[in-house]
C-alpha cells in the first residue's frame, strides 16, 4: 500500500533539506588535513653565532589532487632548553621574511615565517617527484592569483576554498603543526603575529585554531560588511551581495571573534587605509580573551617592530611584566566656543607599572575613516586622574576621541573610540577657516638680511594657516614668511604645537621626531620631463630638535630622499629658536640659506621661480611614529618634485 504525503509536508521537507544544504559548518570548512604528511624538505642552511636558520618547503594541503607546497624561513636560538615559538604572517605585498625570523630567534624564540602569496612564482608547477624549487616562493600547484581585486577573495564555480585566504590559513595551521613537532619547542608556548593582510589572517586564525597562546595583529581591523555596503573596500567590490554573504561567513574574522581564546593585541592607526577603526565596535566586545588595543592618531600602515610583539608574548608565555589596563574616558558636556567645542575629559588608567604619560587624540572630521586628521595633546596628572580640555573645531562630524597611556616599562595601551555627538545645528553653523595646501609663493627682495624682530619680513601669502585639514587647526599650525637677496634665501617659520618637542637621535627616520622639511628644485625648465632625475637640482633640507634644544640640520641632494637623519649637513644656516609662552612645542625658526648651497648655478633675480615645498612633522608623543603633518605644496611627495608648488622671486 502506497503512503501519500501531503503537499504541505513535502514542501516543508524540501525547504528544510535546502536550508540544511545551505548551512555553513566552519569546523568542517576549516578542517586541517592532519593525515597528510608535511613532507618538510630543507633547502638552505645558515649558522650564525647565536642562532640557526634554514629555508624549507612543506605541504599544507591538497587541492584538486595537487600538493600545496609552502616556502618558509625557520630560525631558532642555539640552546638545549625548551623554547617558545612564533608563527609570523607577512602582509599582502610581502613574502617569507628571514630577517624577521632571525630577530625573534635572537630574542629567544623559534620562528617560522612562511610565504602565502605567489608574487614570486615563476609559473613553475611543482608536482610530487619534481625537483624542488630553489627560490623563496610558494607554489599552489596550477593555481594562479594574479588579480587581487577578484581572484584574491572570489570563488570559482562556487568553490569557496579557492581564494588565496584559504590557502594562507591552511599554510598557517600547518605551520603551527610544524612548530609543535619540533623537539626543542614547547607546544604550549606558541604565538602568532601578522601585519596588514597578515594581521587579518592572524585574527581569523585565532578564531579557528586554539594552538596559538598569544596573538598580535597590526594594521588590520576587521568587520567588512559596512565597508562592502558603502563600496569603500576594493577587494570585495567584485563580489555580488550573494557572494559577499558567503564570503563573510567564511572569511570575515569579526564573525569568529567570540571563538578567540588567546590573549590578543590589536595595533592600528586611526586613519589606516586598510584597517577601519569604525568597524572595530562590531566585534571588539565579542572577544572574551585578554585583549588590548594600540591606536595611533595618524594614517600610518606601520607597527612593523618586533619589540612590542615580544613584550606581549613574553608576558603571556613567559610571565614578564604585563600591559596597562585599558584607559577609561569620562567627559563633561561639551561647552560651546567660537567655531569650536571645548571638551573637558578625564582619563583613569592603571597597570602593573606606573603610568608615565597619557595622551588624548580627537577629531571632528566627517571624512571616511582613512581620510580623517587627528589632533593629539598630552594630559596632566592630578591624583592619578589625567585631565585636559580638547578644543575641537567643527568640521562636520561628531567628536571622536581615544586615550593612550604608556607605563614605565614602555607598554602602550589605547581605549576604543568614544563618539561624542554634537547638535546638528551646531555643525550646520560651523564656519571653518580655509586651509591652503598649494599656492604660488611670492618671495620679496630685501636690501639687508632680516633679524628675528625685523618688521620687514613679508608673509608668503596666501598660505596662513596651512594644515592637512581644519580639524587640526588650533592645535598645530604654521606660518611662513620669506625674503631673498643676492646672497641667500631667508625663511621665518613659526610653528604652533601644543605637544612637547620630540628630539631626533641620529640615524633615525625623519618622521620619528618633530621636524621641518624643505624641498627645493631649481632647474631652468622646472616642468621639462626630459630632465633626468640625476640632472635635477634638488635639495632636501631638514631641521630637527636635538638634545638640549640644539638644532640638527640635515641636507640631502638628489631625488631619492631616504629621510635618515645623519647630521652631516654641509649647509651652514643661521637658526634662531624662540619658545612661545603657553605652548609646549611652539617655536620660530629662522634660516638663512645661501644660494650657493641651494644651487651654485642658480642666479637669483626677479621673475625667476623654483619648486618650493614645506612640511612640518609632528611625531607621536608616546611612540616613534608620525602623528600628523602640515604639508604645503606636496612636500611629502619626496620622489615627485614635479608635483611641488612654485616660489617666485619678486621685487
N, C-alpha and C positions, 0 to 999 in steps of 0.2 A: 504494500500500500504506500503510495507516494505522499509525503508530507508537504503540504502547501505552506509557503512562507508569505506572510502579509507584505505588501509593497513597502509599507512604512518601516517595518522591521528590517527589510532588506536594504532600504535606503540608509537607515541608521547604521547598519553593519558596514556598508560600503564607506560611509563617511568616517566611521571610526577607523577602518582599515587605512583609508587615505591619510588621516591625521597621524596614525602611528607610523606610516611610511615616511611622513614629512618630519617626524620628530628628530631632533638632533641629539646624539649622545656624545658629549665631549670626551668622556673617558675612552669610548671606543674609537673616536676620531683621532685622538692624540696618543693612541696606544703605541708604545715603543716596541720595536721588533727585537725583543730580548733574546730570542732563539737564533738570531742572525749573528754570526761571528763578526767581531770588529775588524779582524784581519789587519791589525796595525803593522805598518812597514816603515822602518826608519830610512830617511833619505839622506840626511846630512847630520853630522855630529859636531858639537863645539865644546870646548873645555876652557873656561875662564878660571881665574884664581879662586873665586868663591862659589861659582855656580857651574852646573852642567846644563847644556841645552841641545836640542835636536829638532829637526823637522820630521814630520811623518804624514802619512795619509791613513785614514781609517774609513770603514764603511758605516754609514749612518742608517741606511735603509735600502730596500729595493723598491723601485718604482718602474712599472711597465717591464718587470723582469730584468731590470738593469741595476747594478750596484751604484749607489751614490757615494763617490769617494771624496772625502773631506780632507783638505790640506790644513795643517796646523803647525804652530810652533809650540814646543814644550820646554819649560825651564824649571829648574829646582835648585835650592841651595845644596852645597856639599855638607851633609850631616848624616849621622846614623840615627837621629831621633825621628819620631813620628812628626810630620809637619802638616799644617793646614794647606788648602789649595784654593785657587781662584779660577773660575771659567770666565774668560774675557771675550766680549762680543763687540766687534767693531761696528762703525756706522755705515750708512748706505754708500758712501764713496770710498770706503776703506777696504782693508784686507787683513789677513792674519798679521799680527804685529809682534815681531821679535823683540824690539826694544821694550815694549810694554811687558811682555812675559819676563824678560830679564830683570826689569825693575821690581816686579813682585818677588822674583826669586831672591834678589839681593835683600829684600825685606823679610825673608824667611818663609815665603810661600812658594809652593809649586804652582805653576800657571800653565793653562792650556789656552792659547789664543788661536781660534780657528777662523777659516775663511768661508763665508756663507754666500758670497756673490760669485758671479762668473765674468767679471770685467776683464780678467786676465786670461780667460780661457782661449787658447789658440785654435778653437774649433776641432780639438782632438777628442775623439770618442774613446774613452777608456773602457775596456772590457776585461773580464777575468782572463788572465793569461797574457794580456798585452804588456809591453814594457811600461813600467811606472813613469809618470811624468816627473821631470827633473826640475820643474819650475814651481814657484809657490802659487798654485791656483787649485781651486776645487773643480771637479768635473761631475756634472749631474747627468751622466750618460749622454743621450742625444738631446736633452733639454737645452734650450737657449732662452735667456731672458734679456733681450736687447731693449725692450720697450718698458721703461719704468711706469709709464702712465697707465698701462693696462696689464701687460703680462706679469708685472710685479705683484699685482693684487687680484687679478681676474682669473676665473677658471677657464677651462676649455672643455666644451661639451658637458657642462655641469660637473666637471671633476674639480671639487674644491680642495683636493690635495695637490693640485698642480702649482699654485702660487709659490713663489720663492720663499715667502714667510714660512710656509710649511716645511720646506727644505731646511730653513735656518733653525726652526725649533727641533726638528729631528736631529740635526747636527749637534745642537746644544745638549739635548738629552743623552745622546750617545757620547758626547764629550764628558758629561758627568759620569757616565758609566766607565769611561776610560780612566778618569781620575780616581774613581773609587776602587779600581782594580790595581792601582799601583801600590806595591807593598809598603812604601815609605809614607803614604798619605793616610791621614786619619779620615775615614769616610764620613764621620760625624762633624767634620770641620771643613766643609766645602762651601765656598761662597761663589757668587756670580755677579758680574758687573757688565754694563753696556752703555754705549753713548749713541745719541741720536736714534737712528733705526735700531741700533743695538740696545739702547735704553728701552725702546718699545718692545723689542724681543725679550729682554730680560724680565720686564714686568709681566709679559704673557707667560713666560717660562715659570715665574714664581707662582702663578695661579694654576699651573698644570702639574708641576713637579715639586715634591716636598723635600728633595735631597739638598738643595741649597739652604744653608742655615743663616745666611745673611745676604742681602741684596743691595746694590747701589745702582740706580738708574739716573742717567744725566741727559739733559737736553731732550726730554721726551715726556709729555703729559698727554694722557690718552682721552677717551671719551669722544669718539669720532662722529657721532650722529649729528650733533649741532653743526660741525664743520661741513659735513656732507649736505645737510639740508640748506645751509647758507651758501653752498657752492664755493667754498674757500679752501678746499683741500683737493689739489690737482690729482693726486694719486688715485682718488676714489671717484672722480667725476665721470670716469668712463663706465662706471657700473650703473645699471638700471636700478630703480628703487627696489625691485625684487631681488636683484643680485646683492645690493647692499645689505638687505635683511639677512641673507645667507652669509655674507662676509662678516658682518658684525658679530653674529653669534659664535663664529669660529675664531675670529682674529682680533676683535677689539678687546684688549686686555682689561678694560674697565669692567667688562662683564664677568671677569674671573677674579676681581679684586677680593671678593669675600672668601676665596679659597686660599689666599696668601697666608702662609704660616710663618715665613721667615721675617725677621726684622728688616725693614726696608727704608732706605734713604732715597728720596727723590730730589734731584737737583735740577733747577731750570731757571732761565732768565724770564722776567715778566713779559718781555716782548720778543721772546724767541720765535723765529719764523716757523719752527716745527712743532714745538710743544706749547699748546694753548692753555694758559692758566685759567681761562674762562670755563674750560671743561673739567677742571680738577674737582669742583664740588660734586660732579656726577658720580664719583667713585671714592673720594678720599675717606669719607666716613664708613665706607664698606670694609676698609682694610682694618682688621681687628688685631693684627700682629703689631709689635712695637714699631713705630714709624716716626720719621722726622722729615722735614721739608727744608730745603735751602733755596731761596729765591734771590735773584739779582734784579735790580731795577732797570737793567738795560737789555738790549736785544742780542746779547752775545750767545752764540751757539757754541759755548765753550765747556768748562768743567772737565778738562782733559787730565787734570792732575791725578797722580796715584796716591798722594799722601792722605787726602781726605777719605778715600776708599779704605786705606789701611787703618785709619782711625776707627771707622765703623766696623770693619772686620775684626780688628784687634779687640774691640770692646765686646762684641757678641761671641767671638770664638775663643778669645784668649783671656778675657777678664780685664782688659785695660780700662782706663777711665772712660766714663760714658759721656754722652752729649747733654747739653742743657735741655730742660723741658721746653715744650712749645710755648712761645710767648702768648700772653693773654692781653687783648686790647680792650680798653674801655674808653669811651669818649663822651664828652658833654654835647648837648645840642649845638650844631654849628651856628656861629654868630655871623651876621652879615657884615661885610666890609666893602670898601669901594672896589667894584669889579672883581670881588673875590669873596671867599668864605674862610673865616678863621675857625679851625677845628682843634680844640684842646683835646689831647689824648694822654692816657696814662697806660704804661706797659708794666706788667708784672711778669717776672721770669726767674726761675731758679734752676739749680743744677748741681752736679757733684763738685764742680769747681766754681770759684767766684766769677760772677758776670762782670766783665770789664768795660763793655760798651754795648749800647743799643741804638739802633737807627730806625727811622720811620721813612718809608717810601710811599709816595702818593701821586695821584694823577686825577684830573677831571676830563681826560680826553674821551671823546665819543668815537674814536677811531677803532678799527679792528684791532684785536689784541696785539698783533705783531707790528703795529704802526704807532703805538702809544709811546709818549715820552713821559718819564717818571722823574720827579724830584726826590732827593734824599737828604734828610737832615739828621744830625745827631741829637740824642735825648740827654737830659740831665737827670742824675740820680739823686733822689730825695727819699731817704729812709726806705731803700730797696724798691722804690717805685720810680720808674723812669718816665719823665714827662716832657712834653713840648707842645707848641701850637703850630700847626701847619697852616700856612697861608696858601689857600687853594684857589687860583684864578679859574673862573668859569670857562670851560672850553666845550660845553655842550653835553657833557656826560655827568654821571654821579661821581662822588668822591670814592675812589678806590684806594685802600691803604693796606699795608702789611708791615709788620715789625720784624727785625732781625737782631739777634743777640749773639755775641761772641764771649766765650769764657776764657779763663786764664790759661787753658790748655790749647786755645786756638780753635775750638769746636764752634761752628756757626749753625744756628737753627733759626728758621723763619716761621712766622704764623701764616696760615692760609689768608687769602684775600678777604677783607671786610669791605662791604659796599655800604656807603652812607648816602641815602637818596637826598636829592635836592628838589625843592618845589619846582614844578615845570615853569612857573612864571619867572623864577629867578634865572633859570637857564635861558629862557626866551629873551630876557632883557640884557643878557650879558653882551658887552662890547669889548672884545679882547683887542689889545694892541697888536698891530701887524708885525710880522717877522720877515724881514727881507733876507733871503738866503743867497741871492745872486744879484749883483749890481756892478756897474762900471764905476770904479773908484777914481775920482779926480784928485790928484795929489798936487797941492800948490807949492810953488817955489818960495824959498826963504833966503834972505840975504845973510843971516847969521844962524849958526846951529842953535836950536831951541834948548831951553832948560826945562826943569820939572815944572816950575811955576810960570813959565813963559806963556803969556796970553796970545801969542801969535800962532799957537797950534790950531790947525784947521781940521775940523771933522771931515772924514771921508763920507759925506752924505751919499746915499740915504740909508745907511746901514746901522741905525741906532734904534732899538737894540737888535741884535741878531741872535737867533736861537733856533733849535730844532723844531720847537713847537711852542705855542702860547702857554701850555700847561706847565712849563718850567720857568717862565718869566717870574721875576721877583726872587727866585732862589739862585738862579745862575744867569748872569747877563754879561755882555761885553760891549765896550765902546772903543772904537778905533779912531785915532787922529793920526794924520800923516803930513809930512813935509819932505821936500827934497832940495838939494843944491847940487853943484857940480861934483862934489866930493862924495856925498852919501845919501842914502835913503833913511829917513827918520820915522820911527814908529812910536806912538804912545798908545799902549793898550791897557785899558782899565777893565779889570775883571771883578765882578761881584759874585761871591760864592760863600754861602753860609756854612759850608762843610770845611773841616780842617784841611790844611795842606798835607798832601801825602808826598813824601820825598821819593826820589828816583835813584836807587842804587845803580851804579854802572853795570852794564851787560844785561839789564832788564829791558823789556819791550816798552815802547813809548807810552802805551795806554795803561801801564801798570803804575802810573803816578799822575799827579796833576801836571799839565804841560800846556805850552803854547806852541803851535806848529805853523810855520810859514812856508808856503810853496811859491817859488818864483821861476818863471821861464822867460828868457829874453831873446829868443830868436827874432831875426829881422822879419821873417814871414811866419807869424805865430800859428796860422792855420794851414800851413803847407804840409800836406800829408807825405810829400816826397822827402821831407827831412827825417832821416832815420833816428831812432832813439839815441844812438851813440853820438849823433851830431847835435842833439838838442841841448841848449844851455839851460840846465835845470839845477836849482839849488833848493834843498830841503833844510830849513833852519828849525831847531827845536830848543826851547828853553824849559828847564826843569828845576824845581826846587830841590836842592841838595841838603846835606846835613848843615845845621846851624844857619839855615836860611841863605846859604850860599846858592848861587845860580849856576847850574850846569848848562853850558851852551854846546850844542851838537850841530854839526853841519855834514850833510851828505850830498854829493853831487851825483847826477845821473837819474835815470828813470826808475831804476829798480830799488825803491826805498824799502829797506828791511825793518827799519824802526827800532834797531837795537842801540841803546844809549851807550856810547863809548867815551864821551867827554874828551875827545881828542880833536876838537874843532880848531881849525886854523883861523876861524872867524873871531876877530877882536871887536867886540861890541861894548858900548858904554851902556850898562844896565843899572837902573836905579829902581829899587822896590820901595813901595810905601804901604804900610799896614793901615787899612781903613778901620776906624773905630766901629765897634759893634758887629763886625763881621769876622769870622774866624779865618776865612781864606781869601778875602778881598785884597787886591793888590793892583798897583800900577807898574807896568814895565815900560821902560824907555830904552829903545835900542837905536844905535847909530851904526848903520851897515854900509861900509864903503862900497861904492860901485865896483871898485877893482876886485873885491871879494865876490860880489854877485856875478859879475861877468866882465873880465878885463877888456872885452871888445865892445862893450855897450857904452855909447856916448849919450848921456842924458841931455835932453833938450825938449822944449815944449812941443807937444803933439806926439811924442814917442810913447808907445804902450808896451806893457809887459803883462804876461799872465801872472795873476796875483790871487792867492787863496789863503785863508786863515782858518785855523782850527784851534779851539780851546777845549781841552780834555779834562773831564772830572773823573777821578778814579773812585771806585767804591770804597767807602770808609772802612769796611770790615775785611775786604778781600783785596787781591791784586788785579781785579777785573775792572773794566771801564764801566762807569755809571752812565754818563751821558756826554755829549759833545755839542758845542756850538760850532756849527760848520758854515762858513761863509765862502761862497764861490767853489763849493765841492772840493774842499781841501782834503777830505777823506779819500778822494779818488787818487791815491798816490801814483798809480801807474798810468793814469789817463789825463795828462796835462792839457790835452785838447779841450777837456770839459771845464777847466778852471776859468774864472772870470778875468776881466781885464782891469788894469790900473793904467791911467793915462796921466802923463806929466803935463801940468798947465802952469801958466804964469801966475 
